[in-house]
Amino acid sequence: MTPLRAAPEIALTNLTVAYDGHPAVHHLSGAFASGSLTAIVGPNGAGKSTLLSALCGQLKGIEGSIRFGDAARIDLAYLPQQSAIDREFPVRVLDVVVLGAWKQIGSFLPASRQVRQRATDMLAAVGLVGFERRFIGELSVGQLQRVLFARLLMQDAPVILLDEPFNALDTRTVEDLLQVVLDWHHHSRTVIAVLHDLDMVRRYFPQTLLLAREAIAWGASETVLTSDNLTRARATAEYWDDRAPWCVRAPEQGGRF
């Protein structure tokens, strides 16, 4: 792994983000520290994927702000859920990985021999030696996820966003790709992952944001993932109403009404 480009703190201030016209994340304030490894967990529909989309710039906040240190944007790598990938598109594995270097080579220039060799090395790093010329439609779910992780390695970004990276994968693939995540953390990259496996979070992720459209708790995983907090998150989900009017934070009370 190449030497680190310093990852900035990612600060959220009173962030509200809408999805399909409905506020999906409400008045979220806090920070992902530089080099931190954070899991985002919560009930279905809690706004976890919406938050990642806002962090990578695909969705704009309706209120509040996202700051990357002293900048409004930063170089980052984003892995969406596999359902967002068109596996019918006739593209070969090596070309998918090469796309991770598009900022260096440009959108229309051919990849150099050095870039293609580096892409081959990244495939080897995720256990896919000899897969370069296969089409992505020929791959299993686990093999495709390895390819997408190889593309992330090519991007070599200081901030990495992962949306359910281990969903529906076999145990061996989960173990291998989890090691990639831990290596990123070891090299002081900031990694933020939407996850459902709370045992994995407790064991490997030092920081957790428990989200139920608003922050239930955010901090050290052992203090966030308590039975009381998890119960509160589930109870909050039972009262969601997408037809409800916009919420307003009352400054003098610090609450919502």
Protein Blocks (a to p, Z undefined) as FASTA:
>chain_A
ZZdddddddddehiacdeehiafbghiacdddehiacddeddehilmmmmmmmmnopacc
fbdcddehjbfbdcddddddfklpcfkbccdfklmmmmmmmmmnojkbccdfklmmmmmm
mmmmnopghilmpcfklpcfklmmmmmmmmmmmnopabdcdehklgoiafklmmmmmmmm
mmmmmnopacddddfblmlmmmmmmbacddehiafbgcdfklmmpfklmmmmmmmmmmgc
fkbccddddfknopaZZ
